[in-house]
Amino acid sequence: MEVQQQIAQILDEVLSLKGRSATFSASTPLLGAVPELDSMAVVAVISELEERLGIEVADDEIDGQVFETFGSLCAFAEGKLAA
């Protein structure tokens, strides 16, 4: 499964979006635009990313820019996979 599809699935499951993530494009805003994405949800999303993608995310790597758009979150995860 492609990384973007996995991330969309993670967002859908963690945030209970009921399939809304299937319409996300790279420019879809997340933080501040998806009401379900609060600070606790960010932690849950990161935990799922780590578990499902096999990556490690340090606390100091996460800021608002990572969760700004669906594309920025995907790019972050893809960068971690390439490292």
N, C-alpha and C positions, 0 to 999 in steps of 0.2 A: 504494500500500500504506500502511496506517495506521502511524503511528509506533510504536505498541505492538507491532504485528506485526513490524515491521522490527527492533526491539530484541530481541524474543524470538528471531527468526531469527539475529541476531548472537550472542546468548548461546549458542544451540544450536550454532552453527558453531564459535565460538572456544573454547568449553568442552567440545566434543564430548559434548553432553548426549543425543544420539540421540533427539531429539523431546520430551524432558522439558519443555522450555520452553513447549510448547503448553498445558500445564496451569497455567502461572503466572497468578496473579491479582495485583491491585495489592498485596495484603497478603502475598504470598509472600516470605519472608525470603531474602536472597541472601548477603551477607557473613557468614561464620561458619556458614551453613546449607548452602551448596552447596560441597562440598569442592573442586571443580574451580576455584573462584574464589579464587585466591591472588593475591599482589601482582603477579606477572608477568602473570597473566590479566587483571587490572584494566587494566593498560597496554594489552594487546592489544584489550580491549573498547573502551577509549577511542579507540584508533586507528581501529578499525572504525566507531565512531559518527561520528567526524570525517569519515572518507572517504565513508561511505554517506549520511549525513544532511547533509553539507556544513557542519558546524559546527566551531568552534574552541573547544577546552577548555584553559584555562590551568591550570598545575600547582596554583596556589593555590585553584582552584575545586573540587578533588576532595578529599573527606574521607569518612569512614565513613558519614556520613548519606546521601550520594548513592547508595551501593551497599547501603544497609540493606535495602530491599525492591525488588521489581520495580517497584512503583508510584513509589517515590522516584527510581529511575533514569529511568523514563519521564517523570516530571514535570521532572526536570533537563533531559533532552534536549528536551522540548517547550518549556521556558523558553528554551533556547538558540536554538531555531528561531524563536521569537516575537520575539527581541531584534533 
